[in-house]
Amino acid sequence: MIRYAALLLALLAGALHAPAANVLLVTGAGTLTGDESDRRLQMQSWGHAVTTIVDSDSQANFDAALANVDAVYIPVTVQEWELSTKLKSTTKGVVCEERYMDVNMGFSTALGWNNNYTQTEVLSNSHPVTSGLPTGYVTIVSSSQPLALMNDTIAPGMMVLSKQNLAAGNMLGVIDAGGALAGGGYAAGRRVRLPWGGDSFNIYALNSYGAQIGQQAIAWAATKPGPRLHWRLDETGGSTVNDSSGNNCHGAITGSMTWVDGRRNGGVDIASGAKATVSSLLGEPTSFTVAAWVDCDAVGAAGGVALSVGDHIALVMDEPTNGGRPAIAFNHSGSSFRWSSGGAAAVGGGWRHYVGVFDDAANTLKLYIDGVLVATTNTTDSIDWAANIGATTAVGGTSYPIASYNLDGRVDDVRVYGRALSESEIAEVYGLIAHWKLDESSGATANDSSLANNDATRTGTVGWTAAKDANGHSFYYPDGEEYFTAPTNTALNDVQEGDYTVMAYFKPNSTPPGTGSANDSTYTVVAKEGWHSGLLYNNAGEFQMDHWRSGDIWSGVGTDGEVYAPGTFHHVAGVVNRTAGTVKVYVDGVLKNTTNFTPGAAAREYGSAPWRIGVGEPGGYDWGYPCDGVIDDVRIYNRAVTDEELAAFASPGLVGHWRLDETSGTTAVDSSSTGNDGTYTGGVTLNESGPYPGDGAVAADFDGADDAVEVPNESLYDITGPITVAAWFKIDAFDHHFQTIIAKGDSAWRISRDASTNFLHFACTGLSHVSLYGDIEVNDGAWHHVAGVYDGSEIRLYVDGRLDVSHTSTGSISTNDHPVTIGRNAQVSQRNWEGGLFDARVYNVALSHAEIAELHGLVGQWKLDETSGTVATDSSGKARHGTYQGSPTLAAAGPGSGSLAASFDGVDDRVSLPTIDDTFENGVTIAGWMRPTAAKNFAKLMQLSIGTSNAIDLGRRGTSSDLRGIVDPGSDHVRPGALHDNAWRHYTMTMDPSGEMRLYRNGVLLGSATRAPVPIAVRTTNWIGASSWGSDEFFEGQMHDVRLYNRPLSDDEATALYLGANVYPSVRIVRWEEAANP
């Protein structure tokens, strides 16, 4: 026996390697026979773990054993009357060599027989079981043996892979899950009928081809079946939907459908009443998973059916009897259904991924939306396939044409599985296969918050730190490499072989110092080991996405000249669409560059090389690329994430953004990723003057009677936790109580006038402290910006970028059924807005002080009112604190009574500012108070630049009294004699995106000129009172309250800065009386 076993192992060593599986070997008695022991040894030699069960054991014991295995092997030693049909309905794969089991397993309606042969005729080698074999007659045993043949009345779902013409018999056959069985019913799992068997069959007679069949049969049977239907919907025309599952369930389109962009390449836009259908119940599975991307515009009175399997299984959008929420359902008796519903309403919610899972063995029905479990129903019911309620699988409606279930919207990537997918498999279908938030505060594990559960392990000791979103992780390679290593599995190992996306927030601490192939020439954000596919930050300060094709051909792309200085977080994403042949790099949600390659070109094979965060390859080697910076929120997708999705990362939490800058029509476009457009009603006047030039030049005007913007899909804004609501407004008249800027009725959240005062009111019903009443007067006919914020512990009201009032508050915001309206309260009448409105926003997160200031446009404010120390505090909230250099005199007298200023000596005193990462594509404003005491050559109030390029500054021309603004060498505007020495004056320079520069003194426009617009760049050498040009002199005199905006201020705002309304909250300066140089 030992000699034979060794011979068999040597023979099988040449067979193809297959993934290890857990195999249940059925035996004919409690003690294994020699043949059974040989089969166990054979399977163990292939790497499988083998357990055994006796054929006479109970069905309950079989079910318990089956729960822990991938496949079952039935040898010729079993007794068919003992085993009977215990394995016929198992969802696990079954490999059978016993011809007397043909009827019990549903292979044939009659028993098979044996004949002695050495060969079988291979009909196809395209199936995994016969892959690698030649077609035609193939010798599978070394001597004549009893081979097994099947009766002609085989299962309708069987694919015959080999036969024996001499005996006119079928031999090797396979049935995939869902395939029809002989005698009725469907295979719940994969089935293989082997071509050998019989009491005298000698397993040692198998040659390499025979062993290959056996090995590949077990590997195929043990592999979980793919979808029974998979409509990718990537067609661009025609009336047929192709099924890529291999089961030929192609669909026919009826009604109006349009091919559009989807979430996985193409999709289809379905008009109400249109459907794609196929006449199949997909094998009547006992458990199931259905999945689809849906962007729902409208549903019928009973909800909108995105997918129906014979009306026995339904994925329904906004089903009314379940709270108007998405739901998954199955028929369990006649026409009675079990439901599981949850999540936000689908209509108007944009693209979402829906997965419904029924696990008959676990008694659970679950609904997942965008990779998150939102509902679970426990039920002991099963699907009633006997109910005659439909036999067609349909997308867009029910099997029968019932209009009340019609769907109107877009659908993509529809899948139906005949089993309950695991959560890691659901992650793969959704596409997010790893999401390391890096929010931990200790330990050596980065938890994967996706369903895939791919936790990463840390090497190194530099730790968790505050980052873009809660915590992140700090990497500092000079102290030794720190990095995280992701696990190796098929999903992560092979993701680059299809479409994929990698993304993260990254703040470099420095620019990589090395060059060429040096280990420190580039920093790794997240990448594959080896030829680094992934996100990198190079020594030019550019981000890049590397993708390598087969043959080590680089197809990467970088930001190419657009640099990102250290010290600031950016969201960086690389998107590879192998289907389209593109590699794209995005920064802060904006596409920066694209590289093209041959569509479908094979990717480089990496084997089991892992993904790493913070290093490409550890060990200090060339091209190792360890990181110096902070990384946060790393994600890997197995699909090409869309532009729309990436834009949301630039404004996280933004669920509604109505700019109100339309010039005609009745649609108020929602430019957030939600895409929930509003409707102008009552005759709102469009194309009116907005709050500031350029991007804010156009707004809408409301008449105070019946004008409003009505926003649909109110449940999208039932925000119970952190919230931010913001808008620009201008008051024409305050003539009603609580005139509304934006509100969700009067019993949720709203911003309005404070009763009948000249202040503002922000309220969130349901909180422990509901309302805030402002202290800043706003009824002055000028444009103002307002924001209301609740963060879970405090409620705050901001006006023009600064905090007006706040109060501690906790609890959940109440919800209601009233729509969001702009310019009106839908719940209470006579609260209509009279005046201008612009740029209304709703976030489901609490914005910070700095983010509110940036909405208003303020990105830096240095009051220069310190009394000691070397820090010039940035009061904008952006934390761009400056450093006093030289020896400025602090606490000097400022421009107003009691105000303080900094005094500069004109020799070496100045304020050094950090990198300003705003690129000023929407324009710029520099403003501040100056009292120059000497005419220093080209002395500056402020200068932003990259060395001696891309300069933005405001100051003196030469030693003259001319005021000069500049946005790039050669692009300037000069006002002769505008600088007044030895007197406090307020100076402002603005430039809009078109290139119009305006200069102001004491809030009065001095003149304007059109020049080349601001160059888009991140400026790294920045000063107050100094310049990067060696010939320019330092400023001599006093300065106070220097400000920087990422937009041009309006004339009114320039005047307001001078008058002091935005400088001194407790004092409003009506006029400055100038004693000299009027």
Secondary structure, 3 states (H helix, E strand, C coil): CHHHHHHHHHHHCCCCCCCCCEEEEEECCCCCCHHHHHHHHHHHHCCCEEEEEECCCCHHHHHHHHCCCCEEEECCCCCHHHHCCCCCCCCCEEEECCHHHHHHHCCECCCCEEEEECEEEECCCCCCCCCCCCCEEEECECCCEEEEEECCCECCCEEECEEEHHHCEECCEEECCCCECCCCCECCCCEEECCECCCCCCHHHECHHHHHHHHHHHHHHHCCCCCCEEECCCCCCCCEECECCCCCCCEEEECCEEEEECCCCEEEEECCCCEEEECCCCCCCCCEEEEEEEEEEEEECCEEEEEEECCCEEEEEEEHHHCCEEEEEEEEECCEEEEEECCCCCCCCCEEEEEEEEECCCCEEEEEECCEEEEEEECCCCCCCCCCCCCCEEECCCCCCCHHHCEEEEEEEEEEECCCCCHHHHHHHHCEEEEECCCCCCCCEECECCCCCCCEEEECCCCEEECCCCEEEEEEHHHCCCEEECCCCHHHHCHHHCCEEEEEEEEECCCCCCCCCCCCCEEEEEEECCCCCEEEEECCCCEEEECEECCCEECCEECCCCCCCCCCCEEEEEEEECCCCEEEEEECCEEEEEEECCCCCCECCCCCCCEEECCCCCCCCCCCCCCEEEEEEEEEECCCCCHHHHHHHHCCCEEEEECCCCCCCCEECECCCCCCCEEEECCCEEEEECCCCHHHCEEEEEECCCCEEEECCHHHHCCCCCEEEEEEEEECCCCCCCCEEEEECCCCEEEEECCCCCCEEEEECCCCCCEEECCCCCCCCCEEEEEEEECCCEEEEEECCEEEEEEECCCCCCCCCCCEEECCCCCCCCCCCEEEEEEEEEECCCCCHHHHHHHHCEEEEECCCCCCCCEECECCCCCCCEEEECCCEEEEECCCCCCEEEEEECCCCEEEECCECCCCCCCEEEEEEEEECCCCCCCEEEEEEECCEEEEEEEECCCCCCEEEEEECCEEEEECCCCCCCCCEEEEEEECCCCEEEEEECCEEEEEEECCCCCCCCECEEEECCCCCCCCCCCEEEEEEEEEECCCCCHHHHHHHHHCCCCCCCCCCCCCCCCCCC
